[in-house]
Amino acid sequence: MPELPEVQTVIDGLNQKIINQTISKIKVLRKGITNCSLLPIVGEKFLKLDRRGKYIIFHLSSELVMIGHLKMTGKFIVTSKYAKYHRHDRVIFFLGDQSKLIFNDIRCFGRLELIDSAELLEKFKNMGPEPWDSKYNPLYLKKKLENRRIPIKTLLLDQNLVAGIGNIYASEILFEAGIHPEKPGYLIMASEFKQIIKSTRKILKQALKYNGTTISDFRRVDEKTGEFQNFLKVYGRQGLACRICGEKIQKLRQNQRSTFLCPSCQN
């Protein structure tokens, strides 16, 4: 599933291509992708896009906001009005400059929904702070983790703790921080809170620089892949030598998800 760097990469691409474009027509090719009819936004303009966690927020010229989530295989593509349809295209927005914005999703887990802009705060009220938010600090982590017996890797995936981190970056962050992914939250030390925050920001910044990670399905708006997969230090590298100490990278299962670690560097 695309995580914060991949979602931000998509937003950056869309901000270059669809801002101030008028939606002239919408064609929904797959029911269930949207929570309601999208017809109310025909004639509206895309004013700006931003992000909350893994959600893409499309601000329109009306009081409505469109929220998108890519889930496992969703992607947005901007192409010519005359480009051929693809079998996995689910929603098509025809734009005033003769281009079209396509929501394409092989597995159909992705979602688009319309809400009133006044409902945005309510929708995300339980989501944790963004990684660069000043609220995401050692005191905050201490308060959230001091009584938790859940492994720190699992906790980092909780969007109510911190927004935008998924499986790939949780493994990379904990490797960078030198913390074993199975270490329970209540055993994390004060110095480690600081290291988790520092490592989170460092890894995500690097991933953003390289337009995210493409393991299988993620594509940018221009259909190119991300490049951060070439810089991963533990994720997907089981059996290979650790880039730091030479020990073999291990893979284990946590809550039905794969976790990767160096048994020597992380303790």
N, C-alpha and C positions, 0 to 999 in steps of 0.2 A: 504494500500500500504506500502511495506517495506520502512523504513526510514533509516537514516544514521547508527544507531547501527545494524540494521538487515543486511544491505548491507555489512558493515564492517565485521560482523560475517561470512557471506558467503565467503568473500574474504579471511579471515584468514583461513577458512577451506580449500578452494581451494589451497591456497599457500602451505599447508602441503601435498597436494595430487597430484597435476598435474604439478608442476614446473619441467622443463627440460624433460617433457614427449613429445614425438613426436606424432603428429596427423597422424594416418595411414589411416583413412577413415572417411568420414562424411556422415551421412544419415539425410536428411531433410524430416521429416514426415508431416509437415504442411507448405504450402505455405503462404507467408505473414509475417512469423516470422522474415525473414531476408530481408535486403534491396538489396541484390544481391546474386549471387552464392558464396558459401563458398569454392568451390573447390580450389581457389588459395592458401589456407592455408594448404591443405593436404601436409604432409611432413615437415611442420614447427613445431617448438617447442614452448611451453608456457614458456617464460622466467621469467615473473613476472606479478603480478596483483596489481592494485591499484584502487583508487576510486576518483571520482569527484562528489560531491553531492550524488545523489542516483544511479549514473551510475557506473558499474563495467568495468574496463579497462583491457583487456587482451593484454599484450605486447608479440609479437611473434618474432621469429628469423629473420623474413623478415622486410621490411619497413611498413608492414601492421599492423594495430591495430584492434582488435575486441572489440566492445563496447556493453555491455549488460544492459538492463533495465528490472527489474522484474515486473514492473507495479503492478497489483492487486494480481495475483496468481502465478507468475513465480517463479521457484526455480531451482537451480543446484544440481544435485546428482552425486556422484562418486560411481560407483559400479563395480562389476565384468563384464567382457566381456560377460559372459554366463548368466547373470541375465535376467529374462524374461522382455519383453517389457511391458510397462504400457500404457493404452489407452490414457493418457494425455502427453506422451512423444512427443516432437515436433522436437527436433534436437538431434542427437547422435554423439558424437565425440569418435571414437575408438582410444585408446592410445597405445603406444608401450609397456607398461608394462602389457598388457592384461586386463586393466581396461577400463571403458568408462565413459565419462562425458556426462550427460544427461541434456538437458534443458527441463523441464517439466512445463506445464502451462495449467491449467484447462480452463481459460477463453480466452486464446490466445491474451491478450493485450500486453504481453511482447515482446521485440524486441532484435534482434542481428543485428549489422551492421559492415561492414568492411570499414575502412577509412585508408588513408595514415597517418602515424605517424606525418607528418608535418602539418596535418590539425587539430590536437588535440586542439591547442590553439584557433584556429578560432571557433571550435565547441562550446567551453565553454566560449567564450569571454564575454558573457552577464551574466554569472552565478556569483552570489555573492560570497564573501569569505567563506572559510570553518570556522566553529565555533571556531577553535583553531588558526586561522590565526591572526597575529598581526594587520591586516587591519580591523578586526572585533573588533572595539573599540568604546568607547562612542562618540568620535568626528564623526566617520563614521555614527553611528546611528542617531546622532543629525542632520547631514546633510541630511540623507535619509528620516527622519520622520518629520522634523519640519513643513512641509507644507501639510502633508498628513492627510486627514480626515477619512481615512479608519481605521477600528478597528485594534488594535495591533495584535490580534490573526490572522486576515487575512493577515496582513503584514508579520508575521513570516513564513507564508506558501509560500510566494513569493520567489522562488529560485534565483531571481535576487537580493534579499536583503541579504539572507544568505543561504548557500547551505546545503541541507540534512534534514531540519526540515519538518515534516509532522504533521498531525492532532493530533496524540497521544501525541507527545512530545511538541507541542505548548501549549496544555492544561496543561501539567505537568510543563513546564517551567514558565508559567504565574502564576500558583498556587505557585510555589516555590518563585517567585519574588514578590508575593502579589499584582499583578496587574490585574484589571478586564479585561477580554478579549474583551469587547466592547469599551474600552477606545480608542479614536482616537489617531493616531500617533502624531499629533501636540500638544496634551496635556501631552505627556510623559515628565516627568521632568528629569533634568540632573542626579539626584541620581538614577532614575529608569533605565536609559540607562546602568549604571554600573551593576545594579542588574539583568537586563535581560541577559547581557553577562555572568555574574557569574553563574546565574541559568542555562543558556543554557549549559555551560560547565559541570556543576555539574550533571545535569540530564542525559546528553548524556554519560558522563563517567560512571555513575552508570549502565545505560542500556547496555553499552559495556561489563561491568564486568559480567553481567548476560546473555550475548549472545542475547540481544534484547528482543522484546516483541512479543509473539504469542497470537493474539486475535482469529484468525481463520485459515489462510492458511500458515503463515510463518513457514518455517522449515530450519534448518541448513543443511549443505552439508551431514551430517550423518543422516538426517531425524529426528533428535531430535528437540524439540521445544525450544524456548527461555524461560527465566524465569522471565524477568522483569515485566511481567503482575502481578506477585505476590506482587510487590512493588508500583504499581500505586496508587497515592493518590487522583486523581479526575477522570481520564478517565474511563468511564464505570461504575462509582460508584453512579449514580444518585439515590437519595433517601436514601443513606447510610450516616452515620455520618462522618463528617470531622475528620480525624485522629488528627487534631490539636485542633479544638475548639468544636467539637461535633455538629455543625450546619449541616443540611442536604445538601448534594451535589446536585447542580442543573444541569440540562441539557437544553441547548438552541440551536437554529439553526443559523448558520452564513454561508451565501453563500452555502446553501444546505449541510452543514457539521455539525456534532454534536460537540458542545463545552461543556466542563464540568468545573464547578467552585464551589468554596465555597463563598457564598455571604457575609460571615463575614470576611474571611481572605483576600479576594481580593476586592479592592476598587479603 
